[in-house]
Amino acid sequence: MDNERLGTNEELLGRIDRLERENEELKQKNASLTTTVSRQSALISATNKALNDMRGSKSWRITRPLRALTMLKLLIIRGLLYLKNYGLKATIKRIRTRRPPSMEYQQKLQEIANRYYISDERRKAESRTKFPKTVKFSVLVPLYNTPDKFLREMIESVQAQTYSDWELCLADGSDEAHAQVGKTVKEYADRDDRIKYKKLEQNLGISENTNACIDMSTGDYIALFDHDDLLHPSALYEVMKAICEQGADYIYTDEITFSEVPSDAHTTNFKPDFSPDTLRSYNYICHLSVFSRELLQRAGKFNSDFDGSQDYDMILRLTENAEKIVHIPEVLYYWRSHKASVAQNISAKPYTLTAAKRALSAHLERLGLKGEVLDSSIPSVYRIKYEITGEPLISILIPNYNNADVLKVCLDSIREKSTYKNYEIIIIENNSNEETFAYYDTLKDDPRIKIVVYHPEGGFNYPAINNFGAKYANGDYLLFLNNDVEIITPDWMEEMLMYCQRRDVGAVGAKLYYPDDTVQHAGVIIGLGGVAGHSHKNYPRNDIENGYQYRLKLVQNLSCCTAACLMMKKSLYEELDGFDESFAVAFNDVDLCMRIREKGYLIVFTPFAELYHYESKSRGTEDTPEKIARFNGEANRFKSRWAKQLLAGDPYYNPNLTLDREDFTFK
């Protein structure tokens, strides 16, 4: 018995000795980490001071012309690339119509870029935050011949994170001429055991190199990071908040593109919340992407078949399987633009475009969606032609009051230009004069057209007129159309129908132009002007920038579209009891779309269904006390009904963008 007790005591003493040694090791590591954080804080403070001193210096003012010449050089390079891709005529038009950035825009861009440099107070507050759960992040970086400057800055941006529970997994596929990559990483790894490094026997390509990073990782969540970019110091902290507060298993953030240092950023990407149709048009999510290990196991690792667009393929698979996708509307990723990067020129890696289309095709096949993935007029933006099932009848509802000549233009364009033939036109007559009825008589020989007479009990009520006309519709699909439009694209109905047939889509809107070829409607943003406004209103039809982040030229999800041209399933329209007739003139279509989305359906805007809308730009001016009172009453009714949604902000816009104008400029 005494011998047994002696043995037990010796074991306990041994354990105590080991614990004391481990505790001493932890103290040393903690001291090392404290030194690293202090060094990073000092570096950031010094950088901020240096930047402020530099901007206030005489040399900074003297060299302003030189910086302007550098910017001019960049513009010339971009112009030559545009000339190569689009030809002389398009390039000349682009130069003539280009809107130079305003001083206000440049100042705001500078302010956004400088958010990279956080204060010591913020760093300390975030570092001390206690979260309700423990999450370890594995930051994955495949290395390949990384320039030493970029490599060091990348690593240090991870070390500077205010959230400290992370590991940096680096798989190195560099060739023998770039042995310095491994030496530099080991230099950092020797001082910080959160940095893991593996030299690959051969370069396996971007996907397999990243998979090697995955194999090294032990974290609960995975963060994808390019070897020449930078993370904002609060990136992992903000992602951790999204995990703890919203239960997110997939998180993405806004990003900004810079050249040499974060403060010289030149392009922002303020993104919408998750938008499946927008994602199928282009990889708007991109950086920063973070996801749970469980989600990775469901979606699978990177696939080398899609090298060049492997991130796009991965994001498509992750979002297909995710249970809670959260977008953080803050710039937390700094994407470096240099000669060899896609950030500066997509033609640097042209194979990425082919890989992206194949990734999209595979995505459609997994979802059981039949469609062909096509290139668009913009590199890295794609267009899907979904297969239309059958040839269902479309009922086109057109309210009309007088203006027979206007109605004639509309009807002639439908009948002469439309390539889709199985439609009926229901003209909802509303108190027109005899001259208009004389025109109606000329339409009697067309069996596709019928005229129903609405007798209003009160004044003009657009919802009531359409609700009345819908009773006479025989089609499975209703297409609400103003009488003052003219068709431009012959396949406009097909372009709308192929989305409307999808089970997840509730309504589809088209792109409308004023007669002077400026944009009248490219979707509706909730909150603009206090209630709702049109996206990119008054932009040139062939805007050289294609709108903010190409949004004038791509299919996307939006909160609402105008009923001047809106298609939806008749069954859904009836389920919702049609338009709300309390919105007699204004916001009735916006309210309808909000109720469609409340049911869980998507609203799709397609720029490939184009029409002229001969509505005057001054139309809607409330110039009498009665009109003003009516408009204000409907605006207040909308704001009351949808107060929660207005407060939250439009999920397909971004809180960093202005609500005062319709041009997607900064708030």
C-alpha positions in Angstrom: 0.0 0.0 0.0 2.9 2.4 0.9 4.6 1.6 -2.3 1.5 2.4 -4.3 1.0 5.7 -2.5 4.7 6.5 -3.1 4.2 5.8 -6.8 1.1 8.0 -6.9 3.0 10.9 -5.2 5.8 10.7 -7.7 3.4 10.8 -10.6 1.7 13.9 -9.1 5.1 15.6 -8.6 6.0 14.8 -12.2 2.7 16.3 -13.5 3.2 19.4 -11.4 6.7 19.8 -12.8 5.4 19.4 -16.4 2.6 22.0 -15.7 5.2 24.4 -14.3 7.3 24.1 -17.4 4.3 24.5 -19.7 3.2 27.5 -17.8 6.6 29.1 -18.2 6.6 28.4 -21.9 3.1 30.0 -22.2 4.4 33.1 -20.3 7.3 33.4 -22.8 4.9 33.0 -25.8 2.5 35.6 -24.3 5.4 38.0 -23.8 6.5 37.4 -27.4 2.9 38.0 -28.7 2.6 41.1 -26.5 5.8 42.4 -28.1 4.5 41.7 -31.6 1.2 43.5 -31.0 3.0 46.4 -29.4 5.4 46.5 -32.4 2.4 46.5 -34.8 0.6 49.2 -32.9 3.7 51.3 -32.9 4.2 50.7 -36.6 0.6 51.7 -37.4 0.9 54.9 -35.2 4.1 55.8 -36.9 2.6 55.1 -40.3 -0.4 57.4 -39.5 1.9 60.1 -38.3 4.2 59.8 -41.4 1.2 60.0 -43.7 -0.2 63.1 -42.0 3.3 64.7 -42.0 3.8 63.7 -45.6 0.5 65.2 -46.8 1.2 68.5 -45.0 4.8 68.7 -46.3 6.1 71.1 -48.9 7.5 68.1 -51.0 4.0 66.5 -51.1 2.6 69.7 -52.6 5.5 70.2 -55.0 5.2 66.6 -56.3 1.5 66.9 -56.9 2.1 67.3 -60.7 4.2 64.2 -60.7 1.5 62.2 -59.0 -1.0 63.6 -61.5 1.3 62.4 -64.3 1.4 58.9 -62.7 -2.3 58.8 -62.6 -2.4 60.0 -66.3 0.0 57.2 -67.1 -2.4 54.7 -65.5 -5.3 56.1 -67.4 -3.4 55.8 -70.7 -2.6 52.2 -69.9 -6.2 51.5 -69.1 -7.2 53.3 -72.3 -4.9 51.2 -74.4 -6.3 48.1 -72.9 -9.8 49.3 -73.6 -8.8 50.1 -77.2 -7.5 46.6 -77.6 -10.6 44.9 -76.2 -13.4 47.1 -77.7 -11.9 49.0 -80.7 -11.3 52.6 -81.7 -15.0 53.7 -82.0 -16.0 52.5 -78.6 -12.8 54.0 -77.0 -13.5 57.4 -78.5 -17.1 57.3 -77.2 -15.8 56.3 -73.8 -13.4 59.2 -73.6 -16.1 61.7 -74.7 -18.7 60.6 -72.1 -16.4 59.9 -69.2 -17.4 61.6 -66.0 -14.2 62.5 -64.1 -14.3 61.8 -60.4 -15.2 64.8 -58.3 -12.9 66.2 -55.6 -15.6 65.2 -53.1 -15.4 61.6 -54.4 -11.6 61.5 -54.2 -11.7 62.8 -50.6 -14.3 60.3 -49.6 -12.3 57.5 -51.3 -9.2 58.6 -49.4 -11.2 58.6 -46.1 -12.5 55.0 -46.7 -9.0 53.8 -47.7 -7.5 55.3 -44.5 -9.8 53.3 -42.3 -7.1 50.6 -42.6 -5.1 52.5 -40.0 -7.0 52.0 -36.7 -6.4 53.8 -33.5 -4.7 52.3 -30.4 -7.9 52.7 -28.5 -9.9 50.7 -31.0 -7.2 48.0 -31.1 -7.2 47.6 -27.3 -11.0 47.6 -27.1 -11.3 44.9 -29.7 -8.4 42.8 -28.3 -10.1 42.7 -24.9 -13.5 41.7 -26.2 -14.8 38.5 -24.7 -17.0 36.5 -27.1 -19.6 34.0 -25.9 -18.0 31.2 -27.9 -14.5 30.1 -28.9 -13.7 30.1 -32.6 -10.3 29.6 -34.2 -9.7 30.9 -37.7 -7.5 29.2 -40.2 -6.3 31.8 -42.7 -5.3 30.0 -45.9 -2.6 31.4 -48.2 -1.2 29.4 -51.1 2.2 30.9 -52.0 3.8 31.1 -55.4 6.9 33.1 -56.1 5.6 35.9 -53.9 7.6 39.1 -53.9 9.2 39.5 -50.5 7.7 42.9 -49.8 4.2 41.7 -50.5 4.8 38.5 -48.5 5.9 40.4 -45.4 3.1 42.9 -45.6 0.6 40.1 -46.0 1.9 38.1 -43.0 2.1 41.2 -40.8 -1.5 42.2 -41.7 -2.6 38.8 -40.2 -0.4 39.3 -37.1 -2.0 42.7 -36.6 -5.5 41.3 -36.2 -7.3 42.5 -33.1 -8.8 39.0 -32.8 -5.9 36.7 -31.9 -7.2 33.2 -32.1 -6.0 32.3 -35.6 -3.5 30.3 -37.5 -1.9 31.3 -40.8 -1.5 28.2 -43.1 1.0 28.8 -45.9 1.6 26.1 -48.6 4.5 27.1 -50.8 4.6 26.0 -54.4 7.4 28.5 -55.4 10.1 27.4 -57.8 13.8 27.0 -56.9 14.6 30.6 -58.0 12.3 31.9 -55.2 13.7 30.1 -52.2 13.5 33.4 -50.4 9.8 32.9 -49.9 10.4 30.0 -47.5 13.2 31.8 -45.7 11.0 34.8 -45.1 8.1 32.7 -43.8 10.4 30.7 -41.5 11.7 34.0 -40.1 8.2 34.9 -39.0 7.2 31.4 -38.0 10.2 31.1 -35.6 8.7 34.1 -33.7 5.0 33.2 -33.9 3.9 29.6 -33.6 0.5 30.5 -35.1 2.2 30.6 -38.5 2.3 27.1 -40.2 4.4 26.6 -43.3 4.8 23.7 -45.7 7.1 23.6 -48.8 5.4 21.6 -51.5 7.4 19.2 -53.5 6.0 20.7 -56.7 3.6 23.5 -57.7 0.2 21.7 -57.9 -1.7 24.7 -59.1 -3.8 27.2 -57.2 -6.6 24.8 -56.2 -4.4 21.9 -55.0 -2.0 24.3 -53.3 -5.0 25.8 -51.4 -6.2 22.3 -50.5 -2.7 21.7 -49.0 -3.4 24.7 -46.8 -6.8 23.1 -45.8 -5.0 19.9 -44.9 -2.7 21.9 -42.6 -5.5 23.7 -40.9 -7.2 23.0 -37.6 -9.5 26.0 -37.2 -13.3 26.0 -36.8 -13.6 28.6 -39.7 -11.6 29.0 -42.9 -10.6 32.4 -44.3 -9.4 32.7 -47.9 -6.5 35.1 -48.4 -4.4 35.9 -51.5 -0.6 36.0 -51.0 -0.2 39.7 -52.1 -3.2 41.3 -50.3 -3.9 42.8 -46.9 -6.4 42.2 -44.2 -7.9 45.1 -42.3 -6.8 44.8 -38.6 -10.4 44.3 -37.5 -11.3 41.7 -40.2 -11.4 38.6 -38.1 -12.9 40.5 -35.2 -15.9 41.7 -37.3 -16.3 38.2 -38.7 -16.3 36.8 -35.2 -19.1 39.2 -34.3 -21.2 37.9 -37.3 -20.7 34.3 -36.1 -21.6 35.0 -32.5 -24.5 37.4 -33.2 -26.1 35.9 -36.3 -25.0 32.3 -36.4 -23.3 32.8 -39.7 -21.6 29.8 -41.4 -20.6 31.9 -44.5 -19.4 35.5 -44.2 -18.2 37.9 -46.8 -17.1 41.6 -46.6 -16.7 44.7 -48.7 -13.3 45.3 -50.3 -11.1 48.0 -51.8 -8.4 47.9 -54.4 -5.0 49.6 -53.9 -1.7 49.8 -55.6 1.3 50.4 -53.3 -0.2 51.2 -49.8 -3.8 51.0 -48.5 -4.1 54.8 -48.5 -3.7 55.0 -52.3 -6.8 52.9 -53.0 -8.7 53.7 -56.2 -11.7 51.3 -56.4 -14.3 50.3 -53.8 -16.6 47.3 -54.0 -19.6 48.0 -51.7 -21.6 44.9 -52.2 -25.2 43.9 -51.7 -26.3 41.2 -49.3 -26.5 37.7 -50.8 -28.0 37.9 -54.2 -28.0 34.6 -56.2 -28.7 36.1 -59.6 -26.1 38.8 -59.1 -23.6 36.1 -58.2 -24.5 34.2 -61.3 -23.7 37.3 -63.3 -20.2 37.8 -61.8 -18.3 37.0 -58.7 -19.3 40.1 -56.7 -18.6 38.3 -53.4 -14.9 37.6 -54.0 -12.9 38.9 -50.9 -13.0 38.4 -47.9 -14.7 35.0 -47.7 -14.9 33.1 -44.5 -16.8 29.8 -43.8 -17.2 27.1 -41.2 -15.4 23.8 -41.5 -18.7 22.0 -41.5 -19.8 24.0 -44.5 -16.5 23.2 -46.2 -17.2 19.5 -45.6 -20.6 19.8 -47.3 -19.4 21.8 -50.2 -16.1 20.0 -50.8 -12.5 21.3 -51.3 -11.2 23.3 -54.2 -11.4 21.7 -57.7 -8.5 22.1 -60.0 -10.8 21.8 -63.0 -11.7 25.4 -62.4 -8.2 26.8 -61.8 -8.2 30.5 -62.6 -11.8 30.9 -61.2 -11.4 28.4 -58.4 -12.7 30.9 -55.9 -15.8 31.5 -58.0 -16.5 27.8 -58.2 -15.9 27.5 -54.4 -18.2 30.4 -53.6 -21.0 29.0 -55.7 -20.7 25.6 -53.9 -20.5 27.2 -50.5 -23.5 29.5 -51.0 -25.5 26.5 -52.3 -24.9 24.7 -49.1 -24.8 27.5 -46.5 -27.5 27.8 -43.9 -26.8 31.4 -42.8 -25.0 33.8 -45.2 -24.0 37.1 -43.7 -22.6 40.1 -45.5 -20.5 42.6 -43.5 -20.9 46.0 -45.2 -17.4 47.2 -44.2 -14.1 47.4 -46.2 -12.1 44.7 -44.4 -10.1 43.4 -47.4 -7.5 45.3 -49.4 -6.9 43.8 -52.8 -3.5 44.7 -54.3 -3.4 45.8 -57.9 -0.2 45.2 -59.9 0.9 44.2 -63.4 0.4 40.5 -62.9 -2.8 40.6 -60.9 -6.4 40.2 -62.1 -7.3 43.2 -59.9 -5.5 45.5 -62.5 -6.3 43.7 -65.7 -8.4 40.6 -66.4 -6.4 39.9 -69.5 -3.4 39.2 -67.2 -5.1 35.7 -66.8 -7.5 35.2 -69.7 -8.1 31.6 -68.9 -10.0 32.7 -65.8 -13.0 33.7 -68.0 -13.3 30.2 -69.5 -13.0 28.6 -66.1 -15.7 30.9 -64.7 -18.2 29.9 -67.3 -17.6 26.3 -66.7 -18.0 26.9 -62.9 -21.4 28.6 -63.6 -22.5 25.7 -65.9 -21.6 23.2 -63.1 -23.5 25.3 -60.6 -26.7 25.3 -62.8 -26.5 21.6 -63.3 -26.2 21.0 -59.5 -29.3 23.1 -58.9 -31.3 21.5 -61.7 -31.5 24.7 -63.7 -31.3 24.4 -67.5 -29.4 27.2 -69.1 -26.5 28.3 -71.3 -23.7 30.5 -69.8 -22.6 33.2 -72.3 -20.1 36.0 -72.3 -21.4 39.5 -71.9 -20.0 42.8 -73.3 -17.9 43.1 -70.2 -15.0 40.7 -69.4 -15.7 38.7 -66.2 -19.4 39.4 -66.4 -21.7 36.6 -67.7 -25.2 36.2 -69.0 -27.3 33.1 -68.6 -29.9 32.1 -71.1 -32.3 29.9 -69.1 -34.3 27.3 -71.0 -38.0 28.3 -71.3 -40.4 25.5 -70.6 -43.2 25.3 -73.2 -44.8 28.4 -74.6 -47.1 29.7 -71.9 -49.6 32.5 -72.6 -48.5 35.9 -71.4 -51.3 38.5 -70.6 -50.0 42.0 -71.3 -52.1 44.5 -69.3 -52.0 48.1 -70.5 -54.1 50.8 -68.8 -55.1 53.6 -71.2 -56.6 57.0 -71.0 -56.7 59.0 -74.3 -53.3 59.5 -76.0 -54.2 57.1 -78.9 -51.0 58.1 -80.7 -48.9 57.1 -77.7 -50.7 53.8 -77.3 -50.3 53.1 -81.1 -46.5 53.4 -80.8 -46.6 50.9 -77.9 -48.8 48.4 -79.6 -47.1 48.6 -82.9 -43.7 47.9 -81.3 -45.1 44.9 -79.4 -46.7 43.4 -82.5 -43.9 44.2 -85.0 -40.8 43.5 -82.9 -41.6 40.8 -80.4 -40.2 37.4 -81.2 -42.4 35.7 -78.6 -45.8 35.1 -80.1 -48.0 33.5 -77.5 -49.4 36.6 -75.8 -52.6 38.5 -75.4 -53.0 42.3 -74.9 -55.7 43.6 -72.6 -56.2 47.3 -72.9 -57.9 48.6 -69.8 -59.9 51.6 -71.0 -60.3 54.4 -68.4 -62.6 57.3 -69.5 -61.0 58.1 -72.9 -62.6 60.4 -75.5 -64.2 59.3 -78.8 -61.0 59.8 -80.8 -59.4 57.1 -78.7 -62.4 54.8 -79.3 -62.0 55.4 -83.0 -58.4 54.0 -82.7 -59.7 51.0 -80.7 -61.9 50.2 -83.7 -58.8 49.7 -85.8 -57.6 46.9 -83.4 -60.7 44.7 -83.7 -59.1 42.5 -86.4 -56.3 41.4 -84.1 -57.6 38.4 -82.0 -54.8 38.9 -79.5 -56.1 42.3 -78.4 -59.2 42.8 -76.3 -60.4 46.0 -74.7 -62.1 46.1 -71.3 -63.8 49.2 -70.0 -63.1 50.2 -66.4 -65.6 52.6 -64.8 -63.9 54.3 -61.8 -66.0 55.2 -58.8 -63.5 57.8 -57.7 -60.4 59.5 -59.3 -57.5 57.9 -61.0 -56.3 54.7 -59.3 -53.6 52.7 -61.0 -53.9 49.6 -58.8 -57.7 49.4 -59.2 -57.4 49.6 -63.0 -54.9 46.8 -63.1 -56.8 44.7 -60.6 -59.8 45.1 -62.8 -58.0 44.1 -66.0 -56.3 41.1 -64.4 -59.8 39.5 -64.1 -59.9 39.2 -67.9 -56.4 37.7 -68.2 -56.2 34.1 -69.5 -52.4 33.8 -69.3 -50.3 32.0 -66.7 -48.2 35.2 -66.6 -49.2 38.8 -66.2 -47.1 41.5 -67.8 -48.0 45.0 -66.5 -47.1 47.6 -69.1 -47.5 51.3 -69.4 -49.0 52.7 -72.5 -46.2 55.1 -73.1 -43.4 52.6 -73.8 -41.8 51.3 -77.0 -40.0 47.9 -77.3 -36.3 48.0 -78.2 -35.1 44.4 -77.8 -37.3 41.9 -79.8 -36.8 39.0 -77.3 -37.9 41.2 -74.3 -40.6 38.8 -73.3 -38.3 35.7 -73.4 -35.7 37.6 -71.3 -38.3 38.2 -68.6 -40.2 34.9 -68.9 -37.1 32.7 -68.5 -36.6 34.2 -65.0 -40.3 34.4 -64.1 -40.6 30.6 -64.7 -38.2 29.8 -61.9 -39.8 28.7 -58.7 -37.8 31.1 -56.6 -38.6 34.2 -58.6 -41.7 36.3 -57.9 -41.4 39.2 -60.4 -39.1 40.4 -63.2 -38.4 44.0 -64.2 -36.9 45.5 -67.4 -34.5 48.3 -68.2 -36.2 51.5 -69.3 -34.8 54.6 -71.1 -36.0 58.1 -71.5 -36.2 59.3 -75.2 -32.8 61.0 -74.9 -31.2 57.6 -74.2 -30.6 58.1 -70.5 -31.7 55.6 -67.9 -35.2 55.9 -66.5 -35.3 52.6 -64.6 -32.7 50.0 -63.7 -34.4 48.7 -60.6 -35.7 50.4 -57.4 -33.7 51.0 -54.3 -35.6 51.2 -51.0 -34.9 54.2 -48.9 -33.7 56.5 -51.7 -35.2 59.9 -51.1 -36.7 58.7 -47.9 -39.0 56.1 -49.5 -37.8 54.6 -52.8 -35.9 55.7 -55.9 -34.7 54.4 -59.2 -31.2 52.9 -59.6 -28.8 54.9 -61.8 -31.5 57.3 -63.0 -30.3 59.7 -65.7 -27.1 57.7 -66.5 -26.3 57.5 -70.2 -27.6 54.4 -71.9 -24.0 53.4 -72.8 -22.4 54.6 -69.6 -18.7 54.0 -70.0 -18.4 52.5 -66.5 -21.6 50.5 -67.0 -22.9 51.8 -63.7 -21.5 51.1 -60.2 -19.7 47.8 -60.3 -21.2 47.1 -63.8 -24.8 47.0 -62.3 -26.3 48.7 -65.4 -25.2 45.7 -67.5 -25.9 42.6 -65.4 -28.8 40.6 -64.3 -29.3 41.1 -60.5 -31.6 40.8 -57.6 -33.2 44.0 -56.3 -35.9 44.9 -53.8 -38.3 46.2 -56.4 -38.9 47.0 -60.0 -41.3 49.4 -61.6 -44.7 48.2 -62.9 -44.2 50.2 -66.0 -42.9 46.9 -67.3 -43.2 44.0 -64.7 -43.9 40.3 -65.2 -45.1 37.9 -62.6 -47.0 34.6 -62.2 -50.8 35.1 -62.2 -51.1 32.6 -59.4 -48.8 34.7 -57.2 -50.6 37.9 -58.1 -53.9 36.3 -57.0 -52.3 34.9 -53.8 -51.3 38.5 -52.9 -54.8 39.9 -53.9 -53.1 42.0 -56.5 -52.1 45.7 -56.1 -53.0 47.5 -52.9 -55.6 50.1 -54.0 -54.8 52.4 -51.1 -51.7 53.4 -53.1 -53.7 55.1 -55.9 -50.7 56.6 -57.8 -47.4 56.3 -56.0 -45.5 53.3 -54.5 -48.1 50.7 -55.5 -45.6 48.7 -57.5 -43.0 49.1 -54.8 -45.4 47.8 -52.2 -46.4 44.9 -54.4 -42.7 43.9 -54.8 -42.2 44.2 -51.1 -45.1 41.8 -50.5 -43.6 39.4 -53.1 -40.3 39.4 -51.2 -42.1 39.0 -47.9 -43.4 35.7 -49.3 -39.8 34.6 -49.8 -39.5 35.2 -53.6 -36.8 37.0 -55.5 -37.2 40.1 -57.6 -35.0 40.0 -60.8 -33.9 42.9 -62.9 -32.7 42.2 -66.4 -30.9 44.8 -68.5 -31.4 42.6 -71.5 -35.1 43.5 -71.8 -35.0 47.1 -73.0 -37.7 49.6 -73.7 -38.1 53.3 -74.2 -40.4 54.9 -71.6 -41.8 58.2 -72.9 -42.6 59.4 -69.5 -41.5 63.0 -69.1 -38.5 63.5 -66.7 -40.6 66.1 -64.9 -43.6 63.8 -64.5 -44.6 63.2 -60.9 -44.1 66.8 -59.9 -46.7 67.5 -57.3 -47.7 71.0 -58.2 -51.1 71.3 -56.5 -52.1 71.1 -52.8 -54.3 68.1 -53.6 -51.5 66.2 -55.4 -49.0 67.0 -52.7 -51.4 65.8 -50.0 -52.1 62.6 -51.9 -48.4 61.9 -52.5 -47.5 62.6 -48.9 -50.3 60.4 -47.7 -49.1 57.4 -49.8 -45.5 58.0 -48.9 -46.4 58.0 -45.2 -48.5 54.9 -45.6 -45.6 53.1 -47.3 -43.1 54.2 -44.6 -45.5 53.0 -41.9 -46.1 49.6 -43.5 -42.5 48.9 -44.2 -40.8 50.9 -41.4 -38.7 47.9 -40.3 -37.4 47.3 -43.8 -36.6 50.9 -44.3 -34.7 51.1 -41.0 -32.7 48.0 -41.9 -31.8 49.4 -45.3 -32.1 47.9 -48.7 -30.3 44.5 -48.7 -29.5 44.8 -52.4 -27.9 48.3 -51.9 -25.2 49.1 -49.3 -25.2 51.4 -46.3 -22.0 53.0 -47.4 -23.8 54.4 -50.5 -25.9 57.6 -50.5 -29.7 57.7 -50.1 -29.8 61.3 -51.2 -29.1 60.6 -54.9 -29.7 57.8 -57.4 -26.1 57.6 -58.6 -24.5 55.0 -56.3 -22.0 57.6 -54.9 -20.7 57.4 -51.4 -22.8 58.3 -48.4 
